[in-house]
C-alpha cells in the first residue's frame, strides 16, 4: 500500500483528535482500523454522490441497455421480450 503525504497528514490529524477525545489508552492498531473504516465510508459516500449527480445530469442508461451489453460481453443470448 502506498501512502501520500496528504494521507499521512490526515492520519496524524485523525489520530491526534482521537487521542485527545478518548479516555484511556488506544492502541495504534485500533487507530489505524478506525481510520481505515472511516476512509472506506467516505469513499462510498463520494461514489454515491457522483452517481446521484450523474443521474441528475441525465447521464444514465436503461436497465435493458445494460442487460443487453453485459449479455453480449459474456456471450449470453439476448433476453426474450
HELIX and SHEET records of a PDB file:
HELIX    1   1 UNK A    5  UNK A   21  1                                  17    
HELIX    2   2 UNK A   28  UNK A   56  1                                  29    
HELIX    3   3 UNK A   63  UNK A   74  1                                  12    
END                                                                             
